[in-house]
């Protein structure tokens, strides 16, 4: 690859954590997660986090005890009937739950997870193995995704350690990582022998993270070995193909699981400072955004990249979560606010649309047009005795909400970047030891008016970088009643000053309806957005048949839509749409649309690609990734 494999380390034993100094990164992130931040989300996001915790995170292990029992039974007869990826469930669950804990600070969830982590660690084999498969099949057993499953377990333990400082969790993750190193590096095996390359080789990600955490050279050597294996067919060869200018869908392995390996490319950039890694990573991200991020903010068509955002095949929840993870890495790497725009789009549409408003279930497929089925219905084949509710998406979907704790507000080199808008209260630490409370009073995204209070415990000079959404054509910002200049869509408004507890920001985003004009399978149709919200047709709120809808026109979007709040108020919370608007023509006809996250939740067929006339497609570009028409 672009740097040589480390040599001469095969016989070295793992160093103790206390003896290791983490390496200095050769490329610093432009934006980083703010540790020790206290979050309180209000509005619909706060409600969804609450029901996610109450109805899934706190009950899933007890309702599905085989989540951990499969590890205890791995060498006991009779053998369990496992899926190739059964080993991922506990790790994906712990990852999602730990991120949710960051976002809520829930004492109940913290106590619950402390016991879960204790139980999970107790299942680890003496040699460090942390999977559910017997000794004669583990690691490279044919058809198994065993390295993939253990990657997710190690990731969950690593995140728990980061959040709580629980040294047991890091030690368990390291014992498993050390087992990988002995198995492959010391025994001269290759990850190619495990097959299922896009899954098993994505374990590179955890080795880059553990190397950055501990400085253990063997972990970087293991990552390099996987990186080298990428170059051997039928592996993905992600770096070389991307540097050659190919889009992600033309790589040898364009399935969604590969994106977790792509995260390893981002980490290798931070470790080495090698610009080739950054170029490759950005090429992957931008080509997915152009060709495979759907109107919902979801990723994949039939579980992989196809280069066609209009492809109507299933959009799997796990695929969207993977897209959100590399989008977060893009934001960290570049500080480009357009990546934050993408996280917002995916959160309000694809993520909330994949979650039942009750918090009881997640979808496998959240299509652009169609209906919503619980994952336990659509991929019921993954259910097993003792784990009737477990499948890849039920354990992974909640991660999309917990990720808010990683991008809502971030640390910049000179201060704070505020990415999330919505009713909330964040208590943020500064490097000086000072703390700043950021309070938002708003109905956003239902209303563009956002009032932000910046309240440092003691006054201090720093820069607040305020995200100006790329979709908002005319955003206004006032600081303490005075207009602020330099507001530009798709960028950060940087405000450097000595901040005091009485400082107030008033921001007004332009929520005027806009259209993405469809092509290919969506030719002759448009998708309509109001701010970050994708609008959809659900026959619960109108009389048209889903396949006989009236055509939308540019004039109908220019005419201010009528809100239908009375109809919404008459419904129960879990049945009511977040947003309900009627778009009318000059003759009084029209169509009523609701927010995508609410569409189809009662089992109705819905549509987001709507018949249209008078619109012209707008080409994708990095300058106009949202395909906005000229003003």
C-alpha positions, 0 to 999 in steps of 0.5 A: 500500500502507501506505507510499508508493513511494520516488520519484526514485531511478530514476537512481541507481547501485548504491553500493559495499558498503563505502560503505553503512551498513545501515539501523537496523531500526524493529522488532527481532526478538524472537528472532534467529539466533545467529551464530558458534554451533558446533553438534553434533547427536547422535542421529537428527538428527545421523545424518540431517545426516551422511547428507544431507551424504555422500550428497547435498550433496557429490555432487549437483553432480558427479552433476548437472553441468547444475545449472550448465552450463545457465547457461553454455549459455543463449545457445548453440544449440541451446537446452536443454530447460528447465523454467520453474523450472530456474533455481532448482536451483542456488540452492535447493541452495546455500541448503540446503547453506549452512544444513547447513554452519552446523549441522555446521561440516563442513570437507569441505562448506565446501571443496566449497561454496567451489568451487561458489560460485566456479563459480556466480559464473563463470556470471553474465552481464556485465549481472548476469543469473543465470538459464539462459534466453537473452536473448530470453526472460529475465526476462519470457519467457512461462511462465517462472519466471525471477525466481523462479529468480534469487531462489533463486540470490541467496538462496543467495549471500546466505546463503553471504556471511553464513556465510563473509564471502565478499564475492564472493558478496554482490557477485554477488547485488547485481549480479543485484539491480541488474540487476532494478532496471535492468530494471524500475525504469529501464525502467518495466516491472512484475513483472506482465509476467512472469506466474506471479505467486506465483512471480516476485513472491516475489522481493520477499524477497531485496530486503528482505534485501539492503536490510537488509544494505546500505541500498541504497535501490534495493532497497527501491524494488524491493520496494515495486514488487513490493508494489504489483504484488501489488494488481493482479489476478491477483496475490496481494494478501496484505497487504490480504486478510489485513488484511481478515480473510481466511484465506490460502487465500482470497487470490487466490494461495494456492499454496505459492510465495507463502509466500516472498513472505510472508517479504517482508512479515515483513521489511518489518515489521522495516524499517518498524515498520509494524504492518500488516505484522505483523498481515497476516503473523500472520493468514497464519501463524495461518490456515495453522496452523488450516486447512492444517498437516496432522497431519504438520507438513506444509503444502499439499494439491495444492501450495496452501492449501485451508483443510482440514487433512484434505485427502488430496491430496499434501503437497509437500516444497517446500511444507513447507519454505516453511511452515517458513521462515515459521514461523521468521519467526513465531518471530523476529517474536513470540518465541512458543514455539508457533512453535518447537513447530511447527518441532519437529513439522515437523522430526521428522515431515514433514522426516525423513519426506520424507528417505530414512534413507540420505540418498540421496533426498527425496520429492515427496509425503509423505502422511498416509496412503499410501506414499512414493516418491522424488521422482525417481520421482514427478516424474521429468518434471523430470529432464533430460540432465545432471541426472537427479536434479534436481527442486524437492524434491531440492534443497529438502528438505535445507533443512528439516534445515539450518534447525536452525541458525537455530532450535535456539538463538537470541539473545533481548534478555536472553540465550539461548532454547533451542528444540531438545531432543535429544542435542547440544552448542552453543557459543554467543557472548554479546554480552559476548564470553563463550561458553556451552556448552550440552550436552544428554544425553538420548534425547529424543524417545524419552524425556522426561528431558533433562539440560542442562549450562550451561557459560559460559567465565566466570560471567555473568548472563543469562536462559536462556529454556527452551521448554516444549512446548505438548503437554507437560501436566506438565513439570517443571524442576529447576535444580541439584536444586531445582524451578523454579516458573512452568513453563507449557505453550506458553511459555518458562520464563525463568531469570535468574541468574549462570550458572556452569560447574557449573549443571545443568538437569533437565527432564522432558517429558510424553510421554503419548500424545495424540490429534488427533480427525479431522473431514471426510475423517478423521471417525471417526479419530484421529492419535496423538502421543507428544511431538512424534512422530506415530505411524503404522501400518506393516504391517511391524510388525503383522499387520493389513491397513492398511484393516482396523485395530482401533479405538483408544479413549481407554482404550488411550491412557491405558494405557501403551504397550508399547515394542518395543525388542527388535524394533527392535534386531534391524533394521539402522539404516536399517530400524529405526523410531525408535520402536515402541509397542504400544497394547493394550485390556483384552482384550490386543488392540491395534495396534503403531505406529511413528514417522511418519518411519520408516513406509513407508520399505520401500515399505509402505502406511502410515496416520496417521489411525487408526480410533477410537471414543469420542473427541470433536473439539476445536476449533482455537483460538490458545490450543489450536492442537494441539487437545488434549482437556481434561485 
